[in-house]
Amino acid sequence: MTAAVVVKPDPKWGETPYAFIELKPGVEATEADIIAHCKQHLAGFKVPRAIVFGELPKTSTGKLQKFHLRKQAGSTTAIDV
């Protein structure tokens, strides 16, 4: 599994976590499974509010292209650190 988290604008909180997950072939997971796992291991404000499953954009060397994910989440103004 490969995962990336970016922020998504939120009218109440300003920003909330938004997760993108690429599952390995043959592996199944639901949004509820991922959120339940995160709730067990993370502080409440760090738990993603939404999960998107699919292939993650990568460079030719396999590095994640988070700017594409930020664009998809609508958070293109987020700072890349």
C-alpha positions as a Markdown table, in Angstrom:
| # | Residue | x | y | z |
|---|---|---|---|---|
| 1 | Met | 0.0 | 0.0 | 0.0 |
| 2 | Thr | 1.2 | 3.5 | -0.8 |
| 3 | Ala | -0.5 | 6.5 | 0.9 |
| 4 | Ala | -0.2 | 10.3 | 0.8 |
| 5 | Val | -2.0 | 12.9 | 2.8 |
| 6 | Val | -2.6 | 16.5 | 1.8 |
| 7 | Val | -4.8 | 19.2 | 3.3 |
| 8 | Lys | -8.2 | 20.1 | 1.9 |
| 9 | Pro | -9.9 | 23.4 | 2.6 |
| 10 | Asp | -12.7 | 23.1 | 5.2 |
| 11 | Pro | -15.2 | 25.8 | 6.0 |
| 12 | Lys | -15.2 | 25.1 | 9.8 |
| 13 | Trp | -11.6 | 24.1 | 10.5 |
| 14 | Gly | -9.7 | 25.9 | 7.8 |
| 15 | Glu | -8.0 | 22.7 | 6.6 |
| 16 | Thr | -8.5 | 19.0 | 7.2 |
| 17 | Pro | -6.5 | 15.9 | 6.2 |
| 18 | Tyr | -7.4 | 14.2 | 2.9 |
| 19 | Ala | -5.8 | 10.8 | 2.2 |
| 20 | Phe | -5.0 | 9.2 | -1.1 |
| 21 | Ile | -4.3 | 5.4 | -1.0 |
| 22 | Glu | -3.0 | 3.0 | -3.7 |
| 23 | Leu | -3.6 | -0.6 | -2.6 |
| 24 | Lys | -1.4 | -3.5 | -3.7 |
| 25 | Pro | -3.1 | -6.0 | -6.1 |
| 26 | Gly | -5.3 | -8.4 | -4.2 |
| 27 | Val | -5.6 | -6.2 | -1.1 |
| 28 | Glu | -9.0 | -4.8 | -0.1 |
| 29 | Ala | -9.8 | -2.1 | 2.3 |
| 30 | Thr | -12.6 | 0.3 | 2.7 |
| 31 | Glu | -12.7 | 4.0 | 3.7 |
| 32 | Ala | -14.2 | 2.9 | 7.1 |
| 33 | Asp | -11.3 | 0.4 | 7.6 |
| 34 | Ile | -8.7 | 3.1 | 7.0 |
| 35 | Ile | -10.4 | 5.7 | 9.2 |
| 36 | Ala | -10.9 | 3.2 | 12.0 |
| 37 | His | -7.2 | 2.3 | 11.9 |
| 38 | Cys | -6.2 | 6.0 | 11.9 |
| 39 | Lys | -8.5 | 6.7 | 14.9 |
| 40 | Gln | -6.7 | 4.1 | 16.9 |
| 41 | His | -3.2 | 5.5 | 16.2 |
| 42 | Leu | -3.6 | 9.2 | 15.6 |
| 43 | Ala | -4.9 | 12.3 | 17.3 |
| 44 | Gly | -8.5 | 13.1 | 16.2 |
| 45 | Phe | -7.4 | 16.2 | 14.2 |
| 46 | Lys | -5.0 | 14.1 | 12.2 |
| 47 | Val | -7.5 | 11.5 | 11.1 |
| 48 | Pro | -8.4 | 12.0 | 7.4 |
| 49 | Arg | -11.9 | 13.2 | 6.7 |
| 50 | Ala | -11.9 | 11.5 | 3.3 |
| 51 | Ile | -10.1 | 8.7 | 1.6 |
| 52 | Val | -9.6 | 8.4 | -2.2 |
| 53 | Phe | -8.5 | 5.0 | -3.6 |
| 54 | Gly | -6.7 | 4.8 | -6.8 |
| 55 | Glu | -3.3 | 5.0 | -8.5 |
| 56 | Leu | -1.1 | 7.7 | -7.2 |
| 57 | Pro | 0.8 | 10.0 | -9.6 |
| 58 | Lys | 4.5 | 9.3 | -9.6 |
| 59 | Thr | 7.6 | 10.5 | -11.4 |
| 60 | Ser | 9.6 | 8.2 | -13.6 |
| 61 | Thr | 11.7 | 7.3 | -10.6 |
| 62 | Gly | 8.7 | 6.5 | -8.4 |
| 63 | Lys | 8.5 | 9.6 | -6.3 |
| 64 | Leu | 5.0 | 10.8 | -5.4 |
| 65 | Gln | 3.9 | 14.0 | -7.1 |
| 66 | Lys | 2.0 | 15.6 | -4.3 |
| 67 | Phe | 1.3 | 18.7 | -6.2 |
| 68 | His | -1.2 | 16.7 | -8.4 |
| 69 | Leu | -2.9 | 15.4 | -5.2 |
| 70 | Arg | -3.1 | 18.9 | -3.8 |
| 71 | Lys | -4.7 | 20.1 | -7.0 |
| 72 | Gln | -7.2 | 17.2 | -6.9 |
| 73 | Ala | -8.1 | 18.0 | -3.2 |
| 74 | Gly | -8.4 | 21.7 | -4.0 |
| 75 | Ser | -5.5 | 22.8 | -1.8 |
| 76 | Thr | -3.1 | 24.2 | -4.4 |
| 77 | Thr | -2.1 | 27.0 | -2.0 |
| 78 | Ala | -0.7 | 24.5 | 0.6 |
| 79 | Ile | 3.0 | 24.9 | 1.4 |
| 80 | Asp | 5.2 | 22.1 | 0.2 |
| 81 | Val | 7.7 | 21.1 | 2.9 |
